[in-house]
Amino acid sequence: MHLRSVELEMPDRATAVEFLKSPWGMTEVGTRGDTTYLRGTAGQHYSVAIIERPARALRSATIVGTRDEIETVYERAGKAGLRRGPWIEEFHEPGHGAGFYVAGLEGEPFRFVAEAEPAPAALSNERANPIRIAHVVFNTRDRAAASRTLTEVFGFKLSDSTRFMDFLRCDDLHHVIAYADSKQPTLNHIAFEMKDTDAVLRGMGRLKDAGCGTVWGPGRHGPGDNVFAYFVGPFGACIEYTAEIMRVDDDYVTGTPDTWQFPNGRNDQWGIFSRDVEAMAASGDTFPYASVAA
C-alpha cells in the first residue's frame, strides 16, 4: 500500500486550485461536479482533490493498494470497532476503484482504495515541481493509542518515536503518516515530495516571488532525514516541500526519544532557521476532520 492523495473541503475552491497550480507547481487533472483534481509528476491519478463546501475540513487521506490489501484492512477495521463507512464498489474519480472510509482513533479520516484503472505515465519534472504527497501529519491527544490503531488495524509499521511525534510507514518511505502531540485532533500539515534539495530551494524561491514566504525552513529533519520548507497556503493549511526522504525496510531499527535529541534551541539537524510558531499553530486550527458516516 502507499499514500496517494488528500481530499480537502473548503469554500473557495478556485483560489486553492490556482495556488496549487502556480506557484505550488501541480497539474490540474480535471473537475467533476464540485471537485477539482490535481496531480504531481509521479505516475498517479491525482494527489489532491479540492471539494467545494461551505466550511473547511479534511475529507480524507487516501491509501491505495491491491484489492486483497484493502479488503483485509476493511475486515480488521470492522473487528476493531472503528467507525467505518460501507464498502463502496466504485469511486467516481480519476482511477475509480473500490474501497471505504474509516476514522482513526480521534476521527482522523482515512480512505482505502483499490484502484481499478492503470496509473498514468509520469510527467516531466524540469521545473522543480512536486512529485506526489509524501506524508500527512495529524494532531492528536493520544499519540500512543493513535499509532497502535495504525499498526494493529491498518498494518502500518512504526519507524520512529520522538518526544512529541510518532512516524509510521506502509511502504518503503520512512513515514507517510505521523502523529503530533496536541490539545485537539486536527490536520497538522501535508507534505509534498520534491526531487532533491535544489528543487526544494527553487520551490521556495517560486513561492517567495508569489508573496508566500516560509514559516519554517529550509532545514533537515531528524526522523526521515528529509529536507523541508514549510508554508501556509492561502486556504489556511500548512503545506511542506520535502526531499531526500529516507527509504527503509524491515531491518530498520525503530528510534526512540533518546535517539532523537538536538542541542538546545534546535528543532532540526541544521538549526539555521527558527519556526514561525504562531503561524504554524494557527494553521492547525484550520482543517478539522470531516465525519466518517458509519
GUSEMI-416116 format. One record per atom (N, C-alpha, C): y, z, x; residue in one letter. Coordinates in steps of 0.02 Angstrom, whole numbers, padded with zeros to 5 digits, always signed. Atoms other than C-alpha are relative to their C-alpha. Example, Ala and Ser with C-alpha at 12.3 -4.5 7.8 and 13.67 -1.06 7.14 Angstrom:
# GUSEMI-416116
-00059+00000+00045A;-00225+00390+00615A;+00060+00000+00045A;-00059-00003-00042S;-00053+00357+00684S;+00055+00037-00039S;
***
This chain:
# GUSEMI-416116
-00060+00000+00042M;+00000+00000+00000M;+00062+00000+00044M;-00064-00004-00035H;+00182-00018+00051H;+00057+00005-00049H;-00060-00004+00041L;+00355+00018-00016L;+00032-00069-00004L;-00029+00066+00008R;+00426-00141-00089R;+00073+00002-00021R;-00066+00007+00031S;+00582-00105-00191S;+00025+00065-00030S;-00030-00053+00040V;+00701+00012-00278V;+00034-00033-00060V;-00031+00024+00061E;+00766-00009-00455E;+00053+00050-00021E;-00057-00043+00012L;+00939+00061-00491L;+00035-00019-00065L;-00039+00011+00061E;+01029+00081-00658E;+00073+00020+00014E;-00071-00015-00010M;+01220+00076-00660M;+00042-00040-00049M;-00042+00034+00049P;+01367+00024-00770P;+00034-00063+00026P;-00036+00058-00026D;+01446-00105-00653D;-00046-00040+00046D;+00050+00037-00037R;+01304-00217-00602R;+00031-00053+00045R;-00030+00056-00037A;+01415-00362-00545A;+00029+00023+00067A;-00029-00026-00062T;+01508-00256-00417T;-00053+00016+00051T;+00054-00019-00045A;+01347-00189-00343A;-00034-00062+00028A;+00033+00061-00022V;+01267-00361-00335V;+00041-00036+00052V;-00043+00035-00048E;+01416-00439-00247E;+00002+00036+00067E;+00000-00038-00063F;+01421-00298-00119F;-00066-00009+00037F;+00065+00006-00033L;+01234-00309-00085L;-00011-00070+00029L;+00003+00067-00028K;+01251-00497-00058K;+00045-00006+00061K;-00049+00002-00054S;+01406-00485+00050S;+00051+00055-00011S;+00019+00005-00071P;+01442-00389+00157P;-00070+00026+00018P;+00063-00033-00020W;+01272-00300+00148W;-00051-00049+00028W;+00040+00052-00031G;+01177-00462+00178G;-00065-00018-00035G;+00061+00017+00036M;+01046-00482+00042M;+00008-00066-00036M;+00000+00064+00036T;+00998-00638-00055T;-00019+00011-00073T;+00015-00007+00071E;+01004-00647-00244E;-00059-00044-00019E;+00060+00036+00022V;+00836-00698-00318V;+00010-00030-00069V;-00012+00024+00068G;+00893-00715-00498G;+00014+00058-00046G;-00015-00050+00052T;+00939-00624-00658T;-00044-00012-00060T;+00039+00003+00062R;+00827-00586-00806R;+00027+00053-00047R;-00029-00047+00047G;+00916-00508-00953G;+00053+00042+00033G;-00050-00046-00027D;+01011-00354-00894D;-00014+00020+00072D;+00022-00020-00067T;+00931-00351-00720T;+00009-00057+00050T;-00007+00048-00054T;+00978-00441-00559T;-00042+00023+00059T;+00046-00014-00054Y;+00854-00451-00415Y;+00027-00029+00065Y;-00021+00022-00066L;+00896-00462-00230L;-00056+00015+00050L;+00052-00009-00050R;+00784-00480-00078R;+00030+00001+00070R;-00016+00006-00070G;+00791-00458+00109G;-00034-00062+00029G;+00029+00059-00031T;+00723-00582+00235T;-00076+00002+00004T;+00074-00005-00002A;+00543-00517+00229A;-00030-00041-00057A;+00035+00038+00052G;+00414-00612+00128G;-00019+00045-00057G;+00010-00042+00059Q;+00433-00504-00027Q;+00038-00029-00059Q;-00032+00028+00060H;+00477-00549-00206H;+00071+00025-00009H;-00067-00028+00001Y;+00626-00432-00207Y;-00001+00069+00030Y;-00007-00066-00030S;+00692-00273-00128S;+00040+00048-00044S;-00043-00042+00043V;+00824-00209-00251V;+00008-00034-00067V;-00017+00023+00068A;+00843-00226-00439A;+00058+00042-00024A;-00059-00034+00028I;+01012-00184-00515I;-00002-00011-00076I;+00009+00003+00072I;+00997-00143-00700I;+00063+00025-00035I;-00061-00020+00036E;+01149-00138-00815E;-00016+00054-00050E;+00008-00056+00045R;+01156+00031-00901R;+00066+00040-00002R;-00063-00037+00005P;+01296+00148-00960P;+00008+00053+00054P;-00004-00053-00050A;+01253+00281-00829A;-00044-00017+00060A;+00039+00011-00061R;+01187+00284-00651R;-00064+00040-00001R;+00064-00035-00007A;+01006+00329-00620A;-00045-00041+00045A;+00053+00034-00037L;+00863+00289-00504L;-00057-00013-00049L;+00054+00018+00045R;+00739+00195-00613R;-00068+00011+00034R;+00064-00008-00034S;+00600+00191-00483S;+00004-00021+00073S;+00017+00026-00066A;+00541+00171-00305A;-00069-00031-00008A;+00061+00037+00016T;+00406+00039-00313T;-00045-00009+00061T;+00052+00008-00051I;+00247+00045-00208I;-00048-00054-00025I;+00047+00052+00020V;+00137-00110-00210V;-00063+00005+00042V;+00064-00002-00033G;-00045-00127-00165G;-00050-00043-00037G;+00053+00037+00034T;-00210-00202-00218T;-00012+00031-00069T;+00016-00026+00066R;-00272-00183-00396R;-00041+00064+00006R;+00042-00059-00008D;-00404-00059-00338D;+00042+00061+00023D;-00042-00055-00024E;-00275+00046-00244E;+00043+00028-00056E;-00045-00023+00053I;-00156+00052-00392I;-00039+00035-00056I;+00040-00032+00052E;-00293+00093-00517E;-00024+00069+00023E;+00021-00065-00027T;-00353+00234-00403T;+00055+00052-00007T;-00056-00047+00007V;-00180+00313-00399V;+00012+00017-00074V;-00008-00011+00072Y;-00168+00291-00588Y;-00047+00055-00025Y;+00049-00050+00021E;-00327+00391-00614E;+00015+00068+00030E;-00016-00064-00033R;-00278+00525-00489R;+00060+00033-00033R;-00060-00028+00031A;-00106+00546-00569A;-00016+00031-00067A;+00020-00027+00065G;-00186+00572-00739G;-00037+00066+00008G;+00039-00061-00011K;-00309+00701-00674K;+00043+00057+00027K;-00044-00051-00029A;-00169+00792-00581A;+00049+00028-00051A;-00046-00023+00051G;-00070+00811-00742G;+00072-00020+00011G;-00068+00024-00010L;+00082+00717-00679L;+00024-00038-00062L;-00027+00038+00056R;+00199+00638-00806R;-00007-00074+00017R;+00020+00069-00017R;+00125+00463-00805R;+00011-00044-00061R;-00008+00048+00054G;+00175+00314-00909G;-00064-00038-00013G;+00060+00039+00015P;+00049+00197-00990P;-00010-00056+00050P;+00015+00058-00042W;-00037+00059-00893W;+00033-00061-00031W;-00034+00061+00022I;+00068-00100-00905I;-00035-00059+00033I;+00040+00055-00027E;-00032-00259-00885E;+00043-00054+00032E;-00044+00049-00033E;+00118-00368-00840E;+00072+00023-00001E;-00071-00012-00008F;+00290-00326-00774F;+00036-00067+00002F;-00036+00064+00003H;+00413-00465-00816H;+00056+00001+00051H;-00046-00001-00057E;+00497-00478-00647E;-00029-00044+00055E;+00028+00039-00055P;+00478-00577-00485P;-00063+00033+00028P;+00064-00027-00023G;+00298-00555-00428G;-00046+00022-00055G;+00038-00023+00058H;+00244-00495-00600H;-00047+00057+00021H;+00047-00052-00019G;+00089-00387-00582G;-00008+00054-00052G;+00017-00055+00046A;+00014-00236-00669A;+00008+00066+00035A;-00007-00066-00030G;+00040-00051-00644G;+00028+00051-00048G;-00023-00056+00042F;+00127+00104-00706F;+00056+00038+00035F;-00050-00048-00024Y;+00270+00228-00688Y;-00031+00069+00003Y;+00023-00070-00003V;+00238+00407-00635V;+00055+00041+00033V;-00051-00044-00028A;+00353+00553-00599A;-00032+00047+00051A;+00022-00050-00048G;+00334+00659-00444G;+00012+00070-00026G;-00001-00069+00021L;+00339+00847-00448L;+00065+00020-00035L;-00065-00018+00029E;+00526+00859-00487E;+00032-00058-00037E;-00025+00055+00040G;+00541+00699-00586G;+00018-00062+00038G;-00016+00060-00038E;+00567+00578-00443E;-00044-00058-00024E;+00037+00053+00034P;+00517+00411-00521P;-00031-00051+00049P;+00037+00050-00039F;+00384+00305-00436F;-00028-00052-00048F;+00037+00052+00037R;+00309+00142-00494R;-00050-00031+00048R;+00053+00030-00040F;+00145+00075-00428F;-00020-00067-00032F;+00010+00068+00026V;+00115-00113-00446V;-00049-00038+00043V;+00043+00049-00033A;-00023-00234-00403A;+00028-00069-00017A;-00033+00064+00014E;+00072-00398-00386E;-00050-00054-00019E;+00044+00054+00023A;-00002-00549-00474A;+00012-00065+00036A;-00017+00064-00032E;+00086-00686-00376E;+00004+00008+00076E;-00006-00003-00073P;+00079-00727-00190P;+00072+00014+00021P;-00067-00014-00025A;+00226-00663-00089A;+00033-00064+00025A;-00035+00060-00024P;+00360-00793-00048P;+00005+00001+00076P;-00009+00005-00072A;+00394-00853+00128A;+00060+00042+00022A;-00057-00037-00029A;+00508-00752+00241A;+00059-00047+00008A;-00061+00038-00009L;+00688-00807+00258L;+00023+00004+00073L;-00030-00002-00067S;+00782-00848+00418S;+00045+00061+00005S;-00040-00060-00009N;+00867-00695+00490N;+00044-00007+00062N;-00044+00014-00056E;+01003-00761+00603E;+00067+00037-00005E;-00065-00033+00010R;+01146-00657+00531R;-00006+00076-00003R;+00009-00073+00000A;+01080-00480+00558A;-00001+00027-00071A;+00005-00021+00070N;+01033-00463+00375N;-00058+00050-00008N;+00055-00046+00013P;+00921-00328+00300P;-00066-00038-00008P;+00066+00030+00006I;+00735-00366+00311I;-00033+00022-00065I;+00033-00028+00058R;+00668-00251+00175R;+00022+00073-00008R;-00010-00071+00008I;+00677-00075+00106I;-00046+00036+00051I;+00039-00037-00050A;+00622+00041+00247A;-00026+00066-00029A;+00022-00063+00029H;+00618+00207+00155H;+00050+00023-00053H;-00041-00034+00050V;+00684+00310+00011V;-00007+00074+00011V;+00001-00072-00010V;+00733+00492+00030V;+00022+00034-00064V;-00015-00039+00060F;+00732+00615-00115F;+00022+00070+00020F;-00018-00071-00005N;+00821+00782-00127N;-00049+00041-00041N;+00050-00040+00035T;+00702+00921-00178T;+00013+00074+00008T;-00004-00073-00003R;+00699+01107-00217R;-00065+00030+00026R;+00065-00026-00022D;+00516+01124-00166D;-00034-00054+00042D;+00023+00054-00044R;+00481+01012-00018R;-00075+00001+00012R;+00072-00004-00015A;+00307+01075+00021A;-00042-00024-00059A;+00038+00020+00059A;+00245+01052-00157A;+00009-00074-00015A;-00012+00071+00012A;+00327+00881-00175A;-00041-00042+00048A;+00038+00037-00050S;+00245+00822-00014S;-00075+00002-00015S;+00071-00005+00017R;+00075+00887-00069R;-00019-00048-00056R;+00013+00048+00054T;+00088+00782-00226T;-00013-00069+00028T;+00008+00066-00028L;+00108+00626-00122L;-00064-00006+00041L;+00060+00004-00041T;-00034+00667-00003T;-00063+00007-00041T;+00061-00014+00037E;-00159+00735-00129E;-00011-00048-00059E;+00007+00043+00059V;-00123+00619-00276V;+00011-00074+00017V;-00016+00070-00015F;-00044+00460-00206F;-00036-00026+00062F;+00036+00022-00060G;-00144+00456-00044G;+00043-00012+00060G;-00045+00006-00058F;+00005+00465+00074F;-00023+00048+00055F;+00013-00045-00056K;-00001+00550+00244K;+00066+00028+00026K;-00059-00033-00027L;+00123+00674+00316L;+00006-00017+00074L;-00011+00019-00070S;+00196+00606+00478S;+00033+00056+00039S;-00037-00053-00035D;+00319+00743+00523D;+00033+00046-00050D;-00035-00050+00040S;+00397+00901+00455S;+00051+00035+00046S;-00052-00034-00038T;+00563+00972+00517T;+00022+00062-00040T;-00024-00059+00036R;+00663+01124+00464R;+00025-00017-00070R;-00032+00018+00063F;+00741+01026+00321F;-00033-00059-00036F;+00026+00061+00029M;+00637+00870+00288M;-00075-00009+00014M;+00068+00024-00010D;+00461+00800+00267D;+00001-00076-00002D;+00002+00073-00006F;+00419+00619+00314F;-00071-00023-00014F;+00067+00021+00022L;+00274+00530+00229L;-00008-00075+00003L;+00014+00071-00008R;+00190+00361+00250R;-00059-00021-00044R;+00058+00029+00035C;+00072+00245+00156C;-00024-00064+00035C;+00021+00056-00042D;+00059+00108+00289D;+00014+00019+00072D;-00010-00018-00070D;+00098+00096+00475D;+00071+00020+00017D;-00067-00026-00012L;+00283+00136+00457L;-00002+00076+00002L;+00000-00072-00008H;+00316+00314+00514H;+00013+00036-00066H;-00012-00028+00067H;+00387+00353+00342H;+00030-00052-00046H;-00031+00042+00052V;+00427+00262+00181V;+00030+00044-00054V;-00029-00050+00045I;+00464+00418+00077I;+00013+00062+00041I;-00014-00065-00031A;+00548+00577+00137A;+00030+00046-00052A;-00029-00052+00043Y;+00599+00739+00053Y;+00046+00043+00041Y;-00050-00041-00033A;+00755+00836+00100A;+00015+00061-00043A;-00017-00061+00037D;+00790+01016+00051D;+00067-00006-00034D;-00062+00005+00038S;+00923+01026-00083S;-00003+00048-00059S;-00004-00044+00059K;+00982+01129-00232K;-00018-00037-00064K;+00017+00038+00060Q;+00946+00987-00353Q;-00038-00063+00018Q;+00039+00060-00015P;+00823+00842-00363P;+00038-00064-00020P;-00035+00063+00011T;+00917+00677-00344T;-00018-00048+00057T;+00007+00049-00054L;+00917+00519-00239L;+00044+00021+00059L;-00038-00016-00061N;+00970+00560-00060N;+00028-00064+00030N;-00025+00064-00024H;+00979+00385+00014H;-00056-00051+00001H;+00046+00057-00006I;+00898+00214+00029I;+00013-00034+00067I;-00008+00031-00066A;+00866+00136+00200A;-00027-00071-00001A;+00018+00071-00006F;+00858-00050+00238F;-00016-00015+00073F;+00021+00015-00069E;+00764-00109+00392E;+00037-00061+00027E;-00032+00055-00036M;+00858-00218+00517M;-00044-00020+00059M;+00042+00028-00052K;+00787-00323+00658K;-00002+00045+00062K;-00004-00040-00060D;+00847-00214+00802D;+00066+00037+00002D;-00062-00038-00006T;+00989-00103+00864T;+00060-00046-00004T;-00056+00047+00002D;+01101-00254+00890D;+00015-00020-00072D;-00011+00018+00070A;+01077-00302+00708A;+00033+00056-00039A;-00033-00057+00032V;+01124-00126+00652V;+00075+00000+00017V;-00070-00001-00022L;+01284-00134+00755L;+00040-00058-00029L;-00034+00057+00031R;+01328-00308+00693R;+00011+00012-00074R;-00009-00018+00070G;+01298-00248+00516G;+00056+00049-00010G;-00055-00048+00004M;+01415-00102+00547M;+00067-00036+00005M;-00063+00038-00007G;+01549-00224+00604G;+00016-00039-00063G;-00009+00038+00062R;+01524-00331+00449R;+00025+00046-00055R;-00022-00048+00051L;+01542-00178+00338L;+00070+00025+00014L;-00068-00023-00018K;+01696-00118+00433K;+00051-00053-00019K;-00046+00054+00019D;+01778-00288+00409D;+00012-00002-00075D;-00005+00001+00073A;+01746-00269+00223A;+00030+00065-00027A;-00032-00062+00022G;+01827-00097+00219G;-00048+00056-00016G;+00050-00052+00014C;+01666+00005+00211C;-00023+00029+00067C;+00016-00031-00064G;+01657+00122+00360G;-00062+00043-00004G;+00059-00043-00002T;+01510+00226+00416T;+00017+00072-00018T;-00007-00072+00012V;+01485+00404+00356V;-00042+00039+00050V;+00037-00030-00056W;+01363+00438+00499W;-00032-00056+00040W;+00032+00047-00044G;+01311+00338+00649G;+00050-00044+00038G;+00071+00009-00013P;+01263+00246+00747P;-00031+00060+00036P;+00037-00052-00033G;+01129+00364+00806G;-00074-00018+00001G;+00072+00010+00000R;+00943+00381+00833R;-00034+00065-00022R;+00034-00058+00027H;+00837+00499+00730H;-00055+00025+00047H;+00058-00026-00035G;+00701+00611+00799G;-00064-00026-00033G;+00059+00027+00035P;+00558+00586+00674P;+00009-00074-00018P;-00005+00072+00012G;+00525+00400+00667G;+00034-00038+00055G;-00033+00030-00058D;+00633+00367+00821D;+00044-00060-00018D;-00037+00059+00023N;+00737+00245+00718N;+00075+00007+00010N;-00073+00006-00004V;+00916+00190+00748V;+00027-00002-00071V;-00027-00003+00068F;+01030+00219+00599F;+00076-00007-00002F;-00071-00003+00018A;+01201+00194+00521A;+00002+00007-00076A;-00004-00015+00072Y;+01244+00267+00350Y;+00067-00019-00029Y;-00059+00020+00037F;+01369+00207+00221F;-00006+00027-00072F;+00002-00012+00072V;+01417+00248+00042V;+00024-00063-00034V;-00017+00063+00033G;+01414+00090-00063G;+00049+00010-00056G;-00049-00005+00055P;+01544+00052-00198P;-00031+00025-00065P;+00033-00025+00060F;+01414+00100-00329F;-00021+00073+00008F;+00008-00072-00008G;+01404+00276-00256G;-00060+00025+00038G;+00060-00022-00036A;+01235+00281-00170A;+00010-00002+00075A;+00001+00001-00072C;+01211+00324+00012C;-00054-00050+00022C;+00045+00052-00022I;+01131+00175+00099I;+00002-00004+00076I;+00008-00003-00072E;+01071+00153+00277E;-00026-00067+00027E;+00032+00050-00042Y;+01042+00016+00403Y;-00042+00037+00051Y;+00042-00033-00049T;+00896+00065+00513T;-00043-00052+00036T;+00039+00047-00040A;+00794-00019+00650A;-00044+00038+00049A;+00045-00026-00052E;+00656+00009+00778E;-00038+00062-00025E;+00038-00055+00029I;+00559+00124+00662I;-00069+00003+00032I;+00065-00009-00031M;+00404+00195+00743M;-00056-00023-00045M;+00062+00017+00035R;+00238+00119+00691R;-00053+00049+00024R;+00050-00051-00018V;+00096+00245+00686V;-00067-00018-00032V;+00067+00008+00030D;-00090+00253+00648D;-00029+00070-00011D;+00031-00064+00016D;-00214+00390+00606D;-00004+00047+00060D;+00001-00042-00059D;-00207+00454+00785D;+00066+00037+00010D;-00066-00032-00007Y;-00025+00506+00763Y;-00006+00074-00017Y;+00003-00073+00010V;-00007+00695+00780V;+00061+00021-00041V;-00054-00021+00045T;+00095+00768+00638T;+00045+00052+00035T;-00048-00045-00032G;+00253+00850+00705G;+00018+00059-00046G;-00020-00060+00036T;+00313+01023+00654T;+00074+00014+00015T;-00070-00017-00016P;+00487+01103+00651P;+00010+00017+00073P;-00007-00015-00072D;+00455+01163+00829D;+00002-00063+00042D;+00000+00064-00037T;+00428+00982+00882T;+00069-00030+00001T;-00063+00035+00008W;+00598+00926+00820W;+00058+00050+00002W;-00058-00044-00010Q;+00739+01031+00892Q;+00050-00036+00044Q;-00054+00031-00038F;+00906+00965+00953F;+00046+00054+00026F;-00050-00049-00023P;+01040+01054+01055P;+00051+00016-00054P;-00050-00020+00049N;+01172+01148+00957N;+00054-00054-00007N;-00052+00049+00013G;+01294+01030+00874G;-00026-00070-00008G;+00029+00066+00007R;+01174+00883+00870R;-00045-00004-00061R;+00045+00013+00055N;+01084+00806+00722N;-00044-00060+00013N;+00041+00057-00018D;+01004+00659+00812D;-00008-00002+00076D;+00014+00002-00072Q;+00945+00606+00985Q;+00062-00015+00042Q;-00058+00021-00040W;+01108+00527+01041W;+00057+00050-00003W;-00053-00050+00008G;+01230+00654+00972G;+00070-00027+00011G;-00065+00031-00013I;+01377+00533+00979I;+00048+00012-00057I;-00043-00004+00058F;+01445+00540+00802F;-00023+00055-00047F;+00016-00051+00050S;+01454+00681+00675S;-00001-00032-00069S;+00006+00024+00069R;+01418+00661+00490R;+00062+00016-00040R;-00049-00017+00052D;+01544+00650+00350D;-00038+00037-00054D;+00043-00041+00042V;+01458+00793+00263V;+00020-00004-00073V;-00023+00001+00069E;+01566+00790+00107E;-00018-00065-00035E;+00015+00066+00031A;+01544+00603+00075A;-00074-00008-00013A;+00072+00007+00009M;+01357+00610+00101M;-00026+00047-00055M;+00021-00047+00052A;+01338+00764-00009A;+00020-00026-00069A;-00023+00026+00065A;+01441+00684-00148A;-00043-00057-00023A;+00042+00056+00019S;+01333+00529-00144S;-00066+00024-00029S;+00062-00027+00025G;+01183+00640-00177G;+00003+00022-00072G;-00008-00017+00071D;+01254+00684-00347D;+00004-00061-00044D;-00017+00062+00036T;+01275+00502-00398T;-00059-00027-00041T;+00058+00031+00033F;+01098+00448-00444F;-00053+00052-00017F;+00056-00041+00023P;+00992+00568-00545P;-00060-00045-00015P;+00060+00038+00013Y;+00818+00514-00596Y;-00005-00022-00073Y;+00017+00022+00067A;+00779+00407-00746A;-00065+00034-00021A;+00059-00035+00024S;+00650+00491-00855S;-00060-00048-00006S;+00062+00038+00008V;+00470+00429-00848V;-00031+00020-00066V;+00028-00014+00065A;+00404+00415-01025A;-00076+00003+00004A;+00072-00007-00002A;+00227+00481-01040A;-00033-00038-00057A;
***
